[in-house]
Amino acid sequence: MTEAKTSLKRTLVGKVVSDKRAKTITVMVERRVKHPIYDKIVIKSSKYHAHDENGDYKMGDTVEITESRPLSKTKNWVATRLVQKAGLV
């Protein structure tokens, strides 16, 4: 009996905010949480450095990143797929 192995790696979707470094993009992931006291929905954001081997992703693109082994001091995510291309500004 062979079953499909489900990945235990976390995946996040966010927007590329920087693509200046070689083979690295900075992705900002936003999440909506309810404030514990005021019961208002607030947006929390986190930035992650993700590996982009070929330089495929540009600023403004929405990408999916997957957790991986540490690739450098700050980089332990890999950009896996393009969700939406950046629109013209």
Phi and psi in degrees as GROMACS dihedral restraints (atoms count N, CA, C in turn):
[ dihedral_restraints ]
;  ai    aj    ak    al  type     phi  dphi    fc
    3     4     5     6     1  -109.5    20    10
    4     5     6     7     1   128.5    20    10
    6     7     8     9     1  -116.0    20    10
    7     8     9    10     1   151.9    20    10
    9    10    11    12     1   -69.2    20    10
   10    11    12    13     1   129.8    20    10
   12    13    14    15     1   -79.1    20    10
   13    14    15    16     1   124.1    20    10
   15    16    17    18     1   -87.4    20    10
   16    17    18    19     1   139.0    20    10
   18    19    20    21     1   -74.8    20    10
   19    20    21    22     1   135.8    20    10
   21    22    23    24     1   -92.3    20    10
   22    23    24    25     1    -1.0    20    10
   24    25    26    27     1   -78.8    20    10
   25    26    27    28     1   139.4    20    10
   27    28    29    30     1   -75.6    20    10
   28    29    30    31     1   146.5    20    10
   30    31    32    33     1  -126.4    20    10
   31    32    33    34     1   142.1    20    10
   33    34    35    36     1  -132.5    20    10
   34    35    36    37     1   154.7    20    10
   36    37    38    39     1  -120.0    20    10
   37    38    39    40     1   129.2    20    10
   39    40    41    42     1  -155.6    20    10
   40    41    42    43     1  -179.3    20    10
   42    43    44    45     1  -103.2    20    10
   43    44    45    46     1   137.9    20    10
   45    46    47    48     1   -74.2    20    10
   46    47    48    49     1   120.9    20    10
   48    49    50    51     1  -106.5    20    10
   49    50    51    52     1   -13.4    20    10
   51    52    53    54     1  -153.7    20    10
   52    53    54    55     1   137.0    20    10
   54    55    56    57     1  -133.6    20    10
   55    56    57    58     1    28.9    20    10
   57    58    59    60     1   -76.4    20    10
   58    59    60    61     1   -32.3    20    10
   60    61    62    63     1   -79.9    20    10
   61    62    63    64     1   153.6    20    10
   63    64    65    66     1   -71.2    20    10
   64    65    66    67     1   127.9    20    10
   66    67    68    69     1    60.8    20    10
   67    68    69    70     1    17.9    20    10
   69    70    71    72     1  -137.7    20    10
   70    71    72    73     1   138.2    20    10
   72    73    74    75     1  -124.1    20    10
   73    74    75    76     1   152.9    20    10
   75    76    77    78     1  -105.3    20    10
   76    77    78    79     1   124.7    20    10
   78    79    80    81     1  -116.1    20    10
   79    80    81    82     1   127.7    20    10
   81    82    83    84     1   -99.5    20    10
   82    83    84    85     1   122.0    20    10
   84    85    86    87     1  -107.8    20    10
   85    86    87    88     1   124.3    20    10
   87    88    89    90     1  -107.1    20    10
   88    89    90    91     1   142.1    20    10
   90    91    92    93     1  -137.1    20    10
   91    92    93    94     1   147.6    20    10
   93    94    95    96     1  -101.2    20    10
   94    95    96    97     1   126.0    20    10
   96    97    98    99     1  -131.7    20    10
   97    98    99   100     1   151.6    20    10
   99   100   101   102     1   -86.7    20    10
  100   101   102   103     1   131.0    20    10
  102   103   104   105     1   -66.0    20    10
  103   104   105   106     1   131.8    20    10
  105   106   107   108     1   -63.5    20    10
  106   107   108   109     1   -29.7    20    10
  108   109   110   111     1   -98.6    20    10
  109   110   111   112     1   -47.4    20    10
  111   112   113   114     1   -90.4    20    10
  112   113   114   115     1    -5.4    20    10
  114   115   116   117     1    55.0    20    10
  115   116   117   118     1    27.0    20    10
  117   118   119   120     1  -100.4    20    10
  118   119   120   121     1   143.3    20    10
  120   121   122   123     1   -77.4    20    10
  121   122   123   124     1   122.4    20    10
  123   124   125   126     1  -119.2    20    10
  124   125   126   127     1   152.7    20    10
  126   127   128   129     1   -99.7    20    10
  127   128   129   130     1   119.9    20    10
  129   130   131   132     1  -103.1    20    10
  130   131   132   133     1   142.9    20    10
  132   133   134   135     1  -130.9    20    10
  133   134   135   136     1   149.7    20    10
  135   136   137   138     1  -134.6    20    10
  136   137   138   139     1   144.8    20    10
  138   139   140   141     1  -107.9    20    10
  139   140   141   142     1   137.3    20    10
  141   142   143   144     1  -127.4    20    10
  142   143   144   145     1   141.3    20    10
  144   145   146   147     1   -90.9    20    10
  145   146   147   148     1   126.7    20    10
  147   148   149   150     1  -124.3    20    10
  148   149   150   151     1   146.3    20    10
  150   151   152   153     1   -78.3    20    10
  151   152   153   154     1   130.9    20    10
  153   154   155   156     1  -132.4    20    10
  154   155   156   157     1    87.7    20    10
  156   157   158   159     1   -55.3    20    10
  157   158   159   160     1   -46.3    20    10
  159   160   161   162     1   -99.6    20    10
  160   161   162   163     1    -0.6    20    10
  162   163   164   165     1    70.4    20    10
  163   164   165   166     1    35.5    20    10
  165   166   167   168     1   -74.0    20    10
  166   167   168   169     1   -30.2    20    10
  168   169   170   171     1   -99.4    20    10
  169   170   171   172     1   136.1    20    10
  171   172   173   174     1  -116.4    20    10
  172   173   174   175     1   169.1    20    10
  174   175   176   177     1   -59.9    20    10
  175   176   177   178     1   133.6    20    10
  177   178   179   180     1    97.0    20    10
  178   179   180   181     1   -17.2    20    10
  180   181   182   183     1   -68.2    20    10
  181   182   183   184     1   147.8    20    10
  183   184   185   186     1   -99.2    20    10
  184   185   186   187     1   123.7    20    10
  186   187   188   189     1  -129.1    20    10
  187   188   189   190     1   161.7    20    10
  189   190   191   192     1  -105.3    20    10
  190   191   192   193     1   132.7    20    10
  192   193   194   195     1  -118.8    20    10
  193   194   195   196     1   147.3    20    10
  195   196   197   198     1  -123.3    20    10
  196   197   198   199     1   140.9    20    10
  198   199   200   201     1   -65.1    20    10
  199   200   201   202     1   143.1    20    10
  201   202   203   204     1  -146.2    20    10
  202   203   204   205     1  -174.9    20    10
  204   205   206   207     1   -68.0    20    10
  205   206   207   208     1   158.3    20    10
  207   208   209   210     1   -61.0    20    10
  208   209   210   211     1   126.0    20    10
  210   211   212   213     1  -101.0    20    10
  211   212   213   214     1   -21.4    20    10
  213   214   215   216     1  -160.3    20    10
  214   215   216   217     1  -170.0    20    10
  216   217   218   219     1   -58.9    20    10
  217   218   219   220     1   -40.7    20    10
  219   220   221   222     1  -114.0    20    10
  220   221   222   223     1    -4.8    20    10
  222   223   224   225     1  -109.8    20    10
  223   224   225   226     1   111.1    20    10
  225   226   227   228     1  -138.8    20    10
  226   227   228   229     1    35.8    20    10
  228   229   230   231     1  -132.3    20    10
  229   230   231   232     1   153.2    20    10
  231   232   233   234     1  -126.9    20    10
  232   233   234   235     1   132.0    20    10
  234   235   236   237     1   -72.3    20    10
  235   236   237   238     1   122.4    20    10
  237   238   239   240     1  -103.5    20    10
  238   239   240   241     1   -38.4    20    10
  240   241   242   243     1  -154.9    20    10
  241   242   243   244     1   156.7    20    10
  243   244   245   246     1   -88.8    20    10
  244   245   246   247     1   123.6    20    10
  246   247   248   249     1   -89.2    20    10
  247   248   249   250     1   -47.2    20    10
  249   250   251   252     1  -149.8    20    10
  250   251   252   253     1   134.6    20    10
  252   253   254   255     1   -75.6    20    10
  253   254   255   256     1   149.8    20    10
  255   256   257   258     1   -65.8    20    10
  256   257   258   259     1   138.5    20    10
  258   259   260   261     1   -79.5    20    10
  259   260   261   262     1   163.8    20    10
  261   262   263   264     1   -73.6    20    10
  262   263   264   265     1   137.1    20    10
